[in-house]
Amino acid sequence: MDILRKVKNFREEEDRLQWEGTFAEYLAIVKERKEVAQTAHSRVYNMIRSSGLTEKDDNKLYHFFGEEIFGLEDAIQRLVEEYFHPAAKRLDVRKRILLLMGPVSGGKSTIVTLLKRGLEKYSRTDEGAVYAIKGCPMHEDPLHLIPQNLFDDFFEEYGVRIEGTLSPLNTMRLEKEYNGQIEDVLVKRIFFSEDKRVGIGTFTPSDPKSQDIADLTGSIDFSTIAEFGSESDPRAYRFDGELNKANRGLMEFQEMLKLDEKFLWHLLSLTQEGNFKAGRFALISADELIIAHTNETEYRSFISNKKNEALHSRIIVMPIPYNLKVNQEQRIYEKMINESDMSHIHIAPHALKVAAIFSIMTRLEISKKQGIDIVKKMRLYDGESVEGYNRVDVGELKKEFPNEGMSGIDPRYVINRISSAMIRKEVPSINALDVLRSLKDGLDQHASISKEDREKYMNYISIARKEYDEIAKKEVQKAFVYSYEESAKTLVDNYLDNVEAFCNKNRLRDPLTGEEMNPDEKLMRSIEEQIGVSENAKRAFREEILIRLSAYARKGTRFNYKSHARLREAVEKKLFADLKDIVKITTSSQTPDELQLKKINDVVASLIDEYGYNSISANELLRYVGSLLNR
C-alpha cells in the first residue's frame, strides 16, 4: 500500500501546483517573480545551476550531471559556460543549434535525457514555474498578448523583455473569444512532460522519401475545412508538430545530420529568428532550445557537403569525448550493472577496475613527452601521484591532444563482455581474470576494430593483466598484514623506539638483559628500503617520523603505523616480505597442515570481512597470488 500512498501524494501535489487566472492576474505574478517569464535557454541554465556546483582549482563540477555522467567534468563545464550561460544572457549563441558530437556510448544521449527529465521536475518548482495561454496547443507565452509597439514600455515597467508575437490561432481566439480584451485572456500553469508533449519534443528521422514536414510543423485538419471554409483558418490546422509542442522548452533532434534538407531549413529560421513557417500562416514565434547529437564521422561528412554551408555557422559543436579516468569508468560499469538483472552476481574487487584500465588505455594518445608512457599518463589522468610529475604536467598532457578521447573502446562493449563472463561462468562470482579473458575473446568478434588496433588492444590487455598482478599481490599483502595486526604493531613499535633513539642520539636498553645497546640500524633499514628510502635520505625520513610522533603526542592521540602513509606502506611490505614464504606454502600445498589451514582461513576471513570478497573470489585470489609468487 506504500506505493499507492505515494501515488496519492503525487496526485495531491499536482493539484496543489495547478494555477489558473486571467492575464491581468498573471501580470501580477510577473511583477513579483520575473523568472516566470524567462526564456527557454535561461530556464535550462538556471535549472542546472539550481542543483549546485563545486569549484576546485579552475574546475567546476555541476551537480546536476553528477550522478549520471562520469569523468566528463571538462566537457560539461565547457557546455555550460560556453553555451548555456551566454545563451541564458540572450547573447548570440542562443541563436545556434547545439550539436553534441562524440563517439558512440559516450554520454551524449544521457546528457539530453538528463536535461529533459530535469526540465520536467524543474517546471514543478517555484523557480521553474511556466505559464501559458490556456487552450493553446503550443503553450504560448502569455506576454505575446502585449501589442508589439508596447514592448519597450513593458520592459520599463516590468524589467522583462518580450520576444515573439501572438500566434495566428491565439490572435483569432483573442478577437472571437475575448473581444480583444487581453486582460481577460485565461492563463494557466503548465508542467513540462515529454510523454504528454508539453514543452519537450523529440524528433527522429526516418525514410526521407516518406517522412512528412508535418511531423515538425503540424498539418491541416481536412475534416474541418467544410466547417471553417479555408485552409488558412488557424482553427483548421493541427499545431501538433514537434516544434509546436516543444515550444517554451527543449527540442531534441536525434541524428539531426541525417535529416532531409527541407527539415533543416526550418531549424535555420527557428534558431536565428525565433520563428518558423507552418501552413498558410505568417511566421509562428517559438522559444525553444534546439539540441542535437551525432558522431564525428557523420559530422565530417556533413560539413564537407557544400549544400550545408548555411547551417555550419548556425551550429555550435560541443565535443563529448569518452571518459579518460579509470575510477570514473569503473563507476560507469557499476551503474550499468546495478541497472541490470545481473546485479546479484558477485564481482570480485578490482575486476571492474581492470576492465576500466584496459578501456582507458585504448582511448589515450601516446604522449611524445619523454618519460611518459601510457600507464603513467593513465595514472596522472586518474589523479594518482606519479613521481616527478604534478598537476601542471597533466594540463600540458591534455593540451597535447585536444581531441583525445574521441576514439577507443566504448563502455557498451566492455559491459557486454562483462555480462558474457557473468552468464558463461557457472558459479555466481567473477574475478578480474574472467573479465580480461572475456575482453580478449571479444576482440575478434568486434567488427569495427582494425587488425592494427586489435594487436594494440591485445597489448593493452597484457598491460592490464600486469597491473592486476600488482594489485592482487598488494591485496593479499594487506589481508595478511590485517590478519597479523599484532605483528605489525610490534614491528612498528620496535622501529619507532629505534628511530627515537637514533634521532636523539640515545642508546636503547635490552628489556631482557638490561644491557644498553645502539639503535638497530639493520632493522630500521630493512623497513625503509621497502619504500626506496636511500642511505642519504634515511635521517630526514626518520626525523619526519619523529616530528609526526611528537605532533600526535601533543594532541594526546596515539600514533600507529597507519598514521603515516609511507610508513604504513613500508611496514606492510616488510611484513609481507617476511610472510611471503608462508603465502607460497599455504597457497600451493595440496594438503596444508592444521597451522597452514588456519593461516589461510584467517586471510580469507580478512578478504571477505575487510575487502569485499566472497569465499569463492577470496580463495581464487589466494591461489592466483600464490602462483605468481611461485613463478
C-alpha positions as CSV (number, residue, x, y, z in Angstrom):
1,M,0.0,0.0,0.0
2,D,3.0,2.3,0.4
3,I,3.3,2.9,-3.4
4,L,-0.4,3.7,-3.6
5,R,0.0,6.3,-0.8
6,K,2.9,7.8,-2.7
7,V,0.9,7.9,-5.9
8,K,-1.9,9.7,-4.0
9,N,0.6,12.2,-2.5
10,F,1.9,12.9,-6.0
11,R,-1.6,13.4,-7.3
12,E,-2.4,15.8,-4.5
13,E,0.9,17.7,-5.1
14,E,-0.1,18.1,-8.8
15,D,-3.5,19.5,-7.8
16,R,-1.8,21.9,-5.3
17,L,0.5,23.2,-8.1
18,Q,-2.3,24.0,-10.5
19,W,-3.0,27.6,-11.2
20,E,-5.4,29.4,-13.5
21,G,-6.3,33.1,-13.8
22,T,-6.6,36.0,-16.1
23,F,-3.8,37.7,-17.9
24,A,-4.2,40.6,-15.5
25,E,-3.6,38.3,-12.6
26,Y,-0.6,36.7,-14.4
27,L,1.0,40.1,-14.8
28,A,0.9,40.5,-11.0
29,I,2.9,37.2,-10.8
30,V,5.4,38.5,-13.3
31,K,5.8,41.8,-11.4
32,E,6.7,39.8,-8.2
33,R,8.7,37.0,-9.9
34,K,10.4,37.9,-13.1
35,E,11.8,34.4,-13.5
36,V,8.4,33.0,-14.7
37,A,8.9,35.0,-17.9
38,Q,12.4,33.7,-18.6
39,T,13.5,32.3,-22.0
40,A,13.9,28.5,-22.6
41,H,17.7,28.9,-22.6
42,S,17.6,30.8,-19.3
43,R,15.3,28.2,-17.8
44,V,17.7,25.3,-18.7
45,Y,20.8,27.2,-17.3
46,N,19.0,28.1,-14.1
47,M,17.8,24.6,-13.7
48,I,21.4,23.3,-14.0
49,R,22.7,26.0,-11.5
50,S,19.9,25.2,-9.0
51,S,21.4,21.8,-8.4
52,G,24.6,23.4,-7.1
53,L,28.2,23.2,-8.1
54,T,31.6,22.5,-6.5
55,E,34.6,24.6,-7.5
56,K,38.0,23.2,-7.2
57,D,41.0,25.0,-8.6
58,D,39.9,26.1,-12.1
59,N,37.3,23.3,-12.4
60,K,33.6,23.4,-11.7
61,L,31.6,20.3,-11.0
62,Y,27.9,20.7,-11.8
63,H,25.9,18.5,-9.5
64,F,23.0,18.3,-12.0
65,F,25.0,15.9,-14.1
66,G,27.0,14.3,-11.1
67,E,25.1,11.0,-10.6
68,E,24.7,10.1,-14.2
69,I,27.7,11.5,-16.2
70,F,31.1,10.3,-15.1
71,G,34.5,11.7,-16.0
72,L,33.3,14.4,-18.3
73,E,33.7,17.4,-16.0
74,D,35.7,19.4,-18.5
75,A,33.2,18.8,-21.4
76,I,30.3,19.6,-19.1
77,Q,31.9,22.7,-17.8
78,R,32.6,23.9,-21.4
79,L,29.0,23.1,-22.4
80,V,27.5,25.1,-19.5
81,E,29.9,28.0,-19.7
82,E,30.3,28.4,-23.5
83,Y,26.7,27.7,-24.4
84,F,24.0,27.5,-21.7
85,H,25.3,30.5,-19.7
86,P,25.8,33.0,-22.6
87,A,22.5,31.8,-24.2
88,A,20.7,32.5,-20.9
89,K,22.0,36.0,-21.1
90,R,20.4,36.4,-24.6
91,L,23.8,36.5,-26.3
92,D,24.0,35.4,-29.9
93,V,24.9,31.7,-29.1
94,R,21.2,31.1,-28.3
95,K,20.5,31.6,-32.0
96,R,22.5,28.5,-32.7
97,I,21.7,24.8,-32.7
98,L,23.6,23.0,-30.0
99,L,25.2,19.9,-31.5
100,L,26.8,17.3,-29.2
101,M,29.5,15.4,-31.1
102,G,31.3,12.4,-29.8
103,P,31.8,8.7,-30.1
104,V,29.1,6.1,-29.6
105,S,28.1,5.4,-26.0
106,G,30.0,8.5,-24.8
107,G,27.1,10.1,-22.9
108,K,25.5,12.4,-25.5
109,S,22.1,10.9,-25.2
110,T,22.3,10.7,-21.5
111,I,23.1,14.4,-21.3
112,V,20.0,15.2,-23.4
113,T,17.8,12.8,-21.3
114,L,19.0,14.4,-18.1
115,L,18.1,17.9,-19.5
116,K,14.6,16.6,-20.4
117,R,13.9,14.9,-17.2
118,G,15.4,17.8,-15.3
119,L,13.0,20.3,-17.0
120,E,10.0,18.1,-16.1
121,K,11.0,18.3,-12.4
122,Y,12.1,22.0,-12.6
123,S,8.7,23.1,-14.1
124,R,7.1,21.8,-10.9
125,T,9.2,24.1,-8.7
126,D,8.5,27.8,-7.8
127,E,11.8,28.8,-9.6
128,G,11.0,26.9,-12.7
129,A,7.2,27.6,-13.0
130,V,5.9,28.1,-16.5
131,Y,2.6,29.8,-17.5
132,A,0.9,29.6,-20.9
133,I,-2.3,30.8,-22.6
134,K,-5.0,28.4,-21.7
135,G,-6.2,26.2,-24.5
136,C,-3.2,26.9,-26.7
137,P,-1.7,23.7,-28.3
138,M,1.7,25.4,-28.4
139,H,1.6,26.5,-24.7
140,E,2.2,30.1,-25.9
141,D,3.9,32.7,-23.7
142,P,1.1,34.9,-22.3
143,L,3.3,38.0,-22.8
144,H,2.8,37.7,-26.6
145,L,-0.6,39.2,-25.9
146,I,1.1,42.6,-25.3
147,P,1.0,44.6,-28.5
148,Q,4.4,44.8,-30.2
149,N,4.5,48.7,-30.1
150,L,4.3,48.5,-26.2
151,F,7.3,46.1,-25.8
152,D,9.6,48.9,-24.7
153,D,7.0,50.3,-22.3
154,F,6.5,46.8,-20.8
155,F,10.3,46.4,-20.2
156,E,10.5,49.8,-18.5
157,E,7.6,48.9,-16.1
158,Y,8.3,45.1,-15.5
159,G,12.0,44.7,-16.4
160,V,11.2,41.8,-18.7
161,R,11.9,41.7,-22.4
162,I,9.3,40.2,-24.7
163,E,10.3,38.3,-27.8
164,G,7.9,37.0,-30.4
165,T,4.4,37.8,-31.4
166,L,1.0,36.2,-30.9
167,S,0.4,33.1,-33.0
168,P,-2.4,33.0,-35.7
169,L,-4.6,30.8,-33.6
170,N,-4.4,32.9,-30.4
171,T,-4.8,36.1,-32.5
172,M,-8.1,34.7,-33.7
173,R,-9.1,33.5,-30.3
174,L,-8.4,36.9,-28.7
175,E,-10.8,38.5,-31.1
176,K,-13.6,35.9,-31.2
177,E,-13.5,34.6,-27.5
178,Y,-12.3,37.7,-25.6
179,N,-13.4,40.6,-27.9
180,G,-9.8,41.8,-27.9
181,Q,-9.7,42.3,-24.1
182,I,-6.2,40.8,-23.4
183,E,-6.6,41.3,-19.6
184,D,-9.4,38.7,-19.7
185,V,-7.5,36.0,-21.5
186,L,-7.2,32.9,-19.4
187,V,-3.7,31.8,-18.4
188,K,-2.7,28.6,-16.6
189,R,0.4,27.0,-15.2
190,I,1.8,24.2,-17.3
191,F,4.1,21.3,-16.4
192,F,6.7,20.1,-18.9
193,S,6.2,16.4,-19.9
194,E,7.7,14.5,-22.8
195,D,5.0,11.9,-22.5
196,K,2.2,14.5,-22.7
197,R,4.1,16.5,-25.3
198,V,4.3,19.7,-23.3
199,G,7.4,21.8,-23.7
200,I,9.6,18.8,-24.7
201,G,9.8,17.4,-28.2
202,T,11.9,14.6,-29.8
203,F,12.3,14.2,-33.5
204,T,13.8,11.1,-35.1
205,P,14.5,11.0,-38.8
206,S,13.0,8.1,-40.8
207,D,12.9,7.4,-44.6
208,P,13.5,10.8,-46.2
209,K,11.1,9.9,-49.1
210,S,8.2,9.2,-46.7
211,Q,8.7,11.5,-43.8
212,D,6.4,14.5,-43.8
213,I,7.3,18.0,-42.8
214,A,4.1,17.9,-40.8
215,D,5.9,15.8,-38.2
216,L,7.8,19.0,-37.4
217,T,5.3,21.9,-38.0
218,G,1.8,20.4,-37.8
219,S,-0.7,19.8,-40.6
220,I,-4.1,20.8,-42.0
221,D,-7.1,19.1,-40.5
222,F,-9.1,18.4,-43.7
223,S,-12.1,17.2,-41.7
224,T,-12.7,20.8,-40.5
225,I,-12.3,22.6,-43.9
226,A,-16.0,22.4,-44.5
227,E,-16.7,23.9,-41.1
228,F,-14.2,26.7,-41.2
229,G,-14.2,27.2,-45.0
230,S,-10.5,27.8,-45.6
231,E,-7.1,26.1,-45.2
232,S,-5.7,29.4,-43.9
233,D,-8.1,29.4,-40.9
234,P,-5.9,28.5,-37.9
235,R,-8.8,26.5,-36.4
236,A,-8.5,24.1,-39.4
237,Y,-4.8,23.4,-38.5
238,R,-3.3,20.9,-36.1
239,F,-0.5,22.6,-34.3
240,D,0.8,19.2,-33.2
241,G,4.3,19.0,-34.8
242,E,7.3,18.5,-32.6
243,L,8.3,22.2,-33.0
244,N,4.9,23.2,-31.9
245,K,4.8,21.0,-28.8
246,A,8.4,21.8,-27.8
247,N,7.7,25.5,-27.5
248,R,8.9,27.1,-24.2
249,G,11.2,24.2,-23.5
250,L,13.6,21.8,-25.3
251,M,13.6,20.1,-28.7
252,E,15.9,17.1,-29.2
253,F,16.9,16.1,-32.8
254,Q,18.2,12.6,-32.9
255,E,20.6,12.0,-35.7
256,M,19.9,15.6,-37.0
257,L,22.5,15.4,-39.7
258,K,20.6,12.5,-41.4
259,L,17.6,14.8,-41.9
260,D,16.5,15.9,-45.3
261,E,17.4,19.5,-46.2
262,K,13.8,20.7,-46.1
263,F,13.7,19.9,-42.4
264,L,16.9,21.6,-41.7
265,W,15.8,24.9,-43.2
266,H,13.0,25.2,-40.7
267,L,15.7,25.0,-38.0
268,L,17.6,27.9,-39.6
269,S,14.6,30.2,-39.2
270,L,13.7,28.9,-35.7
271,T,17.2,29.3,-34.3
272,Q,18.1,32.6,-36.0
273,E,14.8,34.5,-36.0
274,G,12.8,32.6,-33.3
275,N,10.1,31.6,-35.6
276,F,9.1,29.0,-38.2
277,K,6.7,28.6,-41.2
278,A,3.7,26.4,-40.9
279,G,0.7,26.1,-43.3
280,R,-0.7,29.2,-44.9
281,F,0.1,31.4,-41.9
282,A,2.5,34.2,-41.0
283,L,5.7,33.1,-39.3
284,I,5.0,31.5,-35.9
285,S,7.1,32.5,-32.9
286,A,8.6,29.8,-30.8
287,D,11.1,29.8,-27.9
288,E,12.9,26.5,-27.6
289,L,16.4,25.2,-27.1
290,I,17.4,23.0,-30.1
291,I,19.8,20.3,-29.2
292,A,21.1,17.5,-31.4
293,H,23.8,14.8,-31.3
294,T,25.9,13.0,-33.8
295,N,29.2,11.1,-34.2
296,E,32.4,12.6,-35.6
297,T,32.2,10.7,-38.9
298,E,28.7,11.9,-39.7
299,Y,29.7,15.5,-38.8
300,R,32.8,15.5,-41.0
301,S,30.6,14.2,-43.9
302,F,28.0,16.9,-43.2
303,I,30.5,19.9,-43.2
304,S,32.2,18.6,-46.4
305,N,28.8,19.0,-48.2
306,K,28.7,22.5,-49.8
307,K,24.9,22.5,-49.6
308,N,25.1,22.6,-45.9
309,E,27.3,25.7,-45.6
310,A,24.5,28.0,-44.5
311,L,23.9,25.7,-41.5
312,H,27.6,25.5,-40.4
313,S,27.5,29.0,-38.9
314,R,24.2,28.2,-37.2
315,I,25.6,25.2,-35.3
316,I,27.7,25.2,-32.1
317,V,29.6,22.0,-31.8
318,M,30.4,20.7,-28.4
319,P,32.7,17.7,-28.3
320,I,31.7,15.0,-25.8
321,P,34.6,12.6,-25.7
322,Y,34.9,9.3,-23.8
323,N,35.8,9.5,-20.1
324,L,39.6,9.2,-19.5
325,K,39.7,8.5,-15.8
326,V,39.9,4.9,-14.5
327,N,38.0,5.5,-11.3
328,Q,35.1,7.2,-13.2
329,E,35.0,4.5,-15.8
330,Q,34.6,1.9,-13.1
331,R,31.6,3.9,-11.8
332,I,30.0,3.7,-15.3
333,Y,30.2,-0.1,-15.2
334,E,28.9,-0.3,-11.7
335,K,25.9,1.9,-12.7
336,M,25.2,-0.2,-15.8
337,I,25.4,-3.5,-13.8
338,N,23.2,-2.2,-11.0
339,E,20.5,-1.3,-13.6
340,S,20.6,-4.8,-15.0
341,D,19.2,-8.1,-13.7
342,M,22.7,-9.4,-13.1
343,S,23.5,-7.3,-10.0
344,H,23.1,-10.3,-7.8
345,I,26.3,-11.9,-9.2
346,H,29.3,-11.2,-7.1
347,I,32.0,-9.3,-8.9
348,A,35.4,-9.5,-7.1
349,P,37.1,-6.2,-6.1
350,H,39.2,-4.8,-8.9
351,A,37.5,-6.8,-11.7
352,L,35.8,-3.7,-13.0
353,K,38.9,-1.6,-12.3
354,V,41.0,-3.8,-14.5
355,A,38.4,-3.6,-17.3
356,A,38.5,0.2,-16.9
357,I,42.3,0.2,-17.1
358,F,42.1,-1.6,-20.5
359,S,39.3,0.6,-21.9
360,I,41.0,3.9,-20.8
361,M,44.3,2.9,-22.4
362,T,42.5,2.3,-25.8
363,R,41.3,5.9,-25.6
364,L,44.6,7.6,-24.8
365,E,47.0,9.0,-27.3
366,I,50.7,8.1,-26.8
367,S,52.4,11.2,-25.5
368,K,55.6,12.4,-27.2
369,K,56.9,13.8,-23.9
370,Q,60.0,12.0,-22.7
371,G,59.4,9.6,-19.8
372,I,55.6,9.5,-20.1
373,D,54.4,6.0,-21.1
374,I,50.7,5.2,-21.4
375,V,50.5,3.7,-17.9
376,K,52.0,6.9,-16.3
377,K,49.6,9.0,-18.3
378,M,46.6,6.9,-17.3
379,R,47.6,7.3,-13.6
380,L,48.1,11.0,-13.9
381,Y,44.7,11.5,-15.5
382,D,43.2,9.4,-12.7
383,G,44.6,11.8,-10.1
384,E,47.3,9.4,-8.8
385,S,50.6,10.9,-7.8
386,V,53.5,9.9,-10.2
387,E,57.0,10.7,-9.0
388,G,58.4,13.6,-10.9
389,Y,55.1,14.9,-12.3
390,N,52.4,17.3,-11.0
391,R,49.1,18.9,-11.9
392,V,50.8,21.3,-14.4
393,D,52.1,18.3,-16.3
394,V,48.5,16.9,-16.5
395,G,47.3,20.2,-18.1
396,E,50.2,20.0,-20.6
397,L,49.3,16.4,-21.5
398,K,45.7,17.4,-22.1
399,K,46.8,20.2,-24.4
400,E,49.0,17.9,-26.4
401,F,46.0,16.1,-28.0
402,P,42.8,18.4,-27.8
403,N,40.7,15.7,-29.4
404,E,41.8,12.9,-27.1
405,G,39.1,10.5,-26.1
406,M,37.1,10.7,-29.4
407,S,38.0,7.1,-30.2
408,G,38.7,3.8,-28.4
409,I,36.7,1.0,-26.8
410,D,33.2,2.1,-25.7
411,P,31.6,1.3,-22.3
412,R,28.9,-0.8,-24.0
413,Y,31.5,-3.2,-25.4
414,V,33.1,-3.6,-22.0
415,I,29.8,-4.2,-20.2
416,N,28.7,-6.7,-22.9
417,R,31.9,-8.7,-22.3
418,I,31.5,-8.5,-18.5
419,S,27.9,-9.7,-19.0
420,S,29.2,-12.5,-21.1
421,A,31.6,-13.6,-18.4
422,M,28.8,-13.4,-15.8
423,I,26.5,-15.7,-17.8
424,R,29.1,-18.1,-19.0
425,K,30.6,-18.9,-15.6
426,E,28.5,-21.3,-13.6
427,V,29.5,-20.1,-10.2
428,P,27.8,-16.8,-9.0
429,S,31.1,-14.9,-8.9
430,I,33.6,-13.5,-11.4
431,N,37.0,-12.0,-10.9
432,A,39.4,-9.8,-12.9
433,L,40.9,-12.7,-14.8
434,D,37.5,-13.7,-16.0
435,V,36.8,-10.2,-17.2
436,L,40.2,-9.8,-19.0
437,R,39.7,-13.2,-20.7
438,S,36.2,-12.2,-21.9
439,L,37.5,-8.8,-23.2
440,K,40.3,-10.6,-25.1
441,D,37.9,-13.2,-26.6
442,G,35.5,-10.4,-27.7
443,L,38.1,-8.5,-29.8
444,D,37.9,-11.0,-32.6
445,Q,34.1,-10.5,-32.7
446,H,34.3,-6.7,-32.8
447,A,33.6,-5.9,-36.4
448,S,34.8,-2.2,-36.3
449,I,38.2,-3.0,-34.9
450,S,41.0,-3.0,-37.4
451,K,43.8,-5.6,-37.4
452,E,46.3,-2.9,-36.3
453,D,44.0,-1.8,-33.4
454,R,43.3,-5.4,-32.4
455,E,47.1,-6.0,-31.9
456,K,47.4,-2.8,-30.0
457,Y,44.4,-3.7,-27.8
458,M,45.8,-7.2,-27.1
459,N,48.9,-5.5,-25.8
460,Y,46.8,-3.3,-23.5
461,I,45.1,-6.4,-22.1
462,S,48.6,-7.7,-21.3
463,I,49.4,-4.4,-19.5
464,A,46.1,-4.5,-17.7
465,R,47.0,-8.1,-16.6
466,K,50.3,-6.9,-15.2
467,E,48.6,-4.0,-13.4
468,Y,46.2,-6.6,-11.8
469,D,49.1,-8.8,-10.8
470,E,50.5,-5.9,-8.7
471,I,47.0,-5.1,-7.3
472,A,46.4,-8.7,-6.4
473,K,49.7,-9.1,-4.6
474,K,49.1,-5.9,-2.6
475,E,45.6,-7.0,-1.8
476,V,46.8,-10.3,-0.3
477,Q,49.6,-8.4,1.4
478,K,47.1,-6.1,3.1
479,A,45.0,-9.1,4.1
480,F,48.0,-10.9,5.6
481,V,49.0,-7.8,7.5
482,Y,45.5,-7.3,8.8
483,S,45.4,-11.0,9.9
484,Y,48.8,-10.4,11.7
485,E,47.9,-6.9,13.1
486,E,49.7,-7.6,16.3
487,S,52.8,-8.4,14.4
488,A,52.5,-5.1,12.5
489,K,52.1,-3.2,15.8
490,T,55.1,-4.9,17.4
491,L,57.2,-4.3,14.4
492,V,56.3,-0.6,14.2
493,D,56.7,0.0,17.9
494,N,60.2,-1.6,17.7
495,Y,61.0,0.7,14.7
496,L,59.8,3.8,16.5
497,D,61.9,3.1,19.6
498,N,65.0,2.7,17.4
499,V,64.1,5.9,15.4
500,E,63.7,7.9,18.6
501,A,67.0,6.7,20.0
502,F,68.8,7.4,16.7
503,C,67.4,10.9,16.3
504,N,68.1,11.8,19.9
505,K,71.5,10.1,19.9
506,N,70.5,7.9,22.8
507,R,71.1,4.2,23.5
508,L,68.4,1.6,24.0
509,R,68.1,-0.8,26.9
510,D,67.5,-4.5,26.2
511,P,64.2,-5.5,28.0
512,L,65.5,-8.9,29.0
513,T,69.2,-8.4,29.9
514,G,69.0,-4.7,30.8
515,E,72.1,-4.0,28.7
516,E,72.5,-0.8,26.8
517,M,72.7,-1.1,23.0
518,N,72.9,1.1,19.9
519,P,69.8,1.6,17.7
520,D,69.2,-1.4,15.4
521,E,70.3,0.0,12.1
522,K,69.6,-3.2,10.3
523,L,66.0,-3.3,11.5
524,M,65.4,0.3,10.5
525,R,66.9,-0.1,7.0
526,S,65.0,-3.3,6.4
527,I,61.8,-1.3,6.7
528,E,62.9,1.9,5.0
529,E,64.3,0.1,2.0
530,Q,60.9,-1.3,1.2
531,I,59.8,2.2,0.0
532,G,63.1,3.2,-1.6
533,V,64.5,5.5,1.2
534,S,68.1,5.8,0.4
535,E,71.1,5.8,2.8
536,N,71.4,9.6,2.3
537,A,67.7,10.2,2.9
538,K,67.3,8.0,6.0
539,R,68.0,10.7,8.6
540,A,65.4,13.1,7.0
541,F,62.8,10.3,6.9
542,R,63.4,9.3,10.5
543,E,63.2,12.9,11.7
544,E,60.0,13.4,9.7
545,I,58.5,10.3,11.6
546,L,59.7,11.7,14.9
547,I,58.1,15.1,14.2
548,R,54.8,13.4,13.4
549,L,55.1,11.2,16.5
550,S,55.6,14.4,18.7
551,A,52.6,16.1,17.0
552,Y,50.3,13.2,17.9
553,A,51.7,13.1,21.4
554,R,50.9,16.9,21.9
555,K,47.3,16.3,20.8
556,G,47.0,13.3,23.2
557,T,46.5,11.0,20.2
558,R,48.2,7.6,19.9
559,F,50.5,7.3,16.8
560,N,50.4,4.0,14.9
561,Y,51.8,2.8,11.6
562,K,48.6,3.8,9.8
563,S,49.2,7.4,10.8
564,H,51.9,7.9,8.2
565,A,51.1,6.8,4.7
566,R,54.7,5.9,3.7
567,L,55.5,4.2,7.0
568,R,52.3,2.2,6.6
569,E,53.4,1.1,3.1
570,A,56.9,0.2,4.4
571,V,55.6,-1.8,7.3
572,E,53.1,-3.7,5.2
573,K,55.8,-4.5,2.6
574,K,58.3,-5.6,5.2
575,L,55.8,-7.8,7.0
576,F,54.6,-9.3,3.7
577,A,58.2,-9.9,2.6
578,D,58.7,-11.9,5.8
579,L,55.4,-13.7,5.2
580,K,55.9,-14.3,1.5
581,D,57.2,-17.9,2.1
582,I,54.1,-18.6,4.2
583,V,51.9,-17.4,1.3
584,K,53.8,-19.6,-1.2
585,I,53.5,-22.7,1.0
586,T,49.9,-22.2,2.2
587,T,48.5,-21.5,-1.3
588,S,50.4,-24.1,-3.2
589,S,50.2,-27.0,-0.7
590,Q,47.7,-29.7,-1.8
591,T,47.3,-30.9,1.8
592,P,48.0,-28.0,4.1
593,D,48.6,-28.9,7.7
594,E,46.5,-27.5,10.5
595,L,48.6,-24.5,11.1
596,Q,48.7,-23.6,7.4
597,L,45.0,-24.1,7.1
598,K,44.4,-21.7,10.0
599,K,46.6,-19.1,8.3
600,I,44.7,-19.5,5.0
601,N,41.3,-19.2,6.8
602,D,42.5,-16.1,8.7
603,V,43.5,-14.4,5.4
604,V,40.3,-15.5,3.6
605,A,38.2,-14.1,6.5
606,S,40.1,-10.8,6.2
607,L,39.5,-10.6,2.5
608,I,35.8,-11.2,3.0
609,D,35.2,-9.0,6.0
610,E,37.5,-6.1,5.1
611,Y,38.0,-6.0,1.4
612,G,34.6,-7.1,-0.2
613,Y,35.4,-10.6,-1.5
614,N,33.2,-13.6,-1.1
615,S,34.6,-17.1,-0.2
616,I,35.0,-18.1,-3.9
617,S,36.8,-14.9,-5.1
618,A,38.9,-14.8,-2.0
619,N,40.2,-18.3,-2.5
620,E,40.7,-17.7,-6.2
621,L,42.8,-14.6,-5.4
622,L,45.0,-16.5,-2.9
623,R,45.6,-19.3,-5.4
624,Y,46.5,-16.8,-8.1
625,V,48.9,-14.8,-5.9
626,G,50.4,-18.0,-4.7
627,S,51.1,-19.0,-8.4
628,L,52.6,-15.5,-9.0
629,L,55.0,-15.8,-6.1
630,N,56.0,-19.4,-7.1
631,R,57.0,-18.4,-10.6
